[in-house]
Amino acid sequence: MRFFGRLKIARKNLLLLIFVWVLAVSLSNLAEVLINKSEAYSVESKKFRMNKIAKFDNHAVARDIGHQILKKSVPKESEVSKIREPMSKNSNASEKREPVWNISNSSQIPEPASKVRKSWRELSILCIVHTCPHNLETRTKYIKETWAKLCNKTLYVSDSENSTFPTIKLSQRTGFREMWAKTRKEMDLLYSEYIDKYDWFFKGDDDTYVIMNNLRRFLFNKNASEPIFYGRLMSNGFSKEGYLQGGAGYAFGKGALKRLVEVGFQKGKRCRKETFRSHGDDVYLGLCLADSGVKLAKDCFDSTGRELFHASSFSQQIIYQNITKTWFYRAAFYKKAMQRCCSNESISFHQIYGTDHLFMDYLWNYFQKPD
């Protein structure tokens, strides 16, 4: 009898174990389904938000403008220099300069002969654009046709070398996780070959639009020998100093570049050589700048307190300027400045794709009053 009693108890325990196992498997499957649905909902929600923003879509307008721009003939070099020179005091007030975007295939601005700059127009700036092979025709070529022309020199850094575009390759591996290694090698390149050739450096992505005239005006009264980076300041949990949002771009002079390479790259404890986590290169740069003793500028605003470097597009800035649930508001170092868009001295915008560069170029150059 004891044997049968024990057998019944063992059978009950076995059934209980089977029930617990089935329940655990069911809960695991249910959790997986909920996660998948949550991810799908997140994707659909993002698409819905982007579609909502797309109601302010500029693609159609930009394409029409782009066709008109590209159809125009290339002006002579004398005409180009006339566009870039300030108007004479004795010139007729009704005379209008051609907007910068009319220069469709002209060469970039040459380096001024003298290092003594009497005007913001004479500042020499080397621009660096992060891109990749499959974005050259859909994004980067529009940068090449618009704001990059107003840089004294532009380097397009890609995952592979392209002699016809042209692009240069600085890293052996590709992908988001390798961007910090690419950024380090960019800084080494600027330090070794260009530090004494240009007044300032500006780094942006292939979805960054830059108003170069405003950037030059902003930098004219700044000291390029001071170890300071200028850009859109973001907050994070890694450093109390924050970091500069890479998509909005950032500007720096020879003093900051020298301190970053000679001190940060050589002695900085947080200046990693490669990316070990899924953070962007801008976060790692912020940590490295802090170890280098390079300051992040706290004065990138106009006289009314509005931001100059923007982490999102022009349309997003307008639509979401008073909404506090967006990521670029929550991560902003100065949140109050996000509620006022947009300064007429703005320098850069992020998430500007393809032909939208033509639209932005038309908007910011055609409708501004000549000096």
Secondary structure as UniProt FT lines:
FT   HELIX           2..54
FT   TURN            55..56
FT   HELIX           59..71
FT   HELIX           77..84
FT   TURN            89..90
FT   TURN            93..94
FT   HELIX           100..102
FT   HELIX           120..122
FT   STRAND          125..130
FT   HELIX           133..135
FT   HELIX           136..140
FT   HELIX           141..145
FT   HELIX           147..150
FT   STRAND          153..158
FT   TURN            163..166
FT   STRAND          167..169
FT   HELIX           176..178
FT   HELIX           179..193
FT   TURN            194..197
FT   STRAND          200..205
FT   TURN            206..207
FT   STRAND          208..210
FT   HELIX           212..220
FT   TURN            224..225
FT   STRAND          228..231
FT   STRAND          233..234
FT   TURN            240..241
FT   STRAND          243..244
FT   HELIX           246..248
FT   STRAND          250..253
FT   HELIX           254..259
FT   HELIX           260..264
FT   HELIX           265..267
FT   TURN            269..270
FT   HELIX           281..292
FT   STRAND          295..296
FT   TURN            303..304
FT   HELIX           314..319
FT   TURN            320..322
FT   TURN            324..325
FT   HELIX           327..330
FT   HELIX           336..339
FT   TURN            344..345
FT   STRAND          348..350
FT   TURN            354..355
FT   HELIX           356..366
//
